[in-house]
Amino acid sequence: MAKYKVKFNGEFEDVITQGIKLIEDDSNNDNISEINRIVGEAYFCEEDEDNAIKHLNEYLKTNESKPMLSAQYVMGILNYR
């Protein structure tokens, strides 16, 4: 199976670091779901599947009715592996 890797200026580590800080900050409750999606997709691009699944599952729990296609795509790949 071909590995999918998207390059985003190599800034995924920064996205993950800042996202984790925002998730831990209780004042961002309105955005935590979306932040989990972004962090999960960044972990996927960094090939950290366990953390990608963890954050994407948190996102999907709160967006069951209409999750973003990118999150569904990444979870599909991770579940296939």
Secondary structure, 3 states (H helix, E strand, C coil): CCCCCCCCCCCHHHHHHHHHHHHHCHHHHHHHHHHHHHHHHHHHHCCCHHHHHHHHHHHHHHCCCCCCHHHHHHHHHHHHC
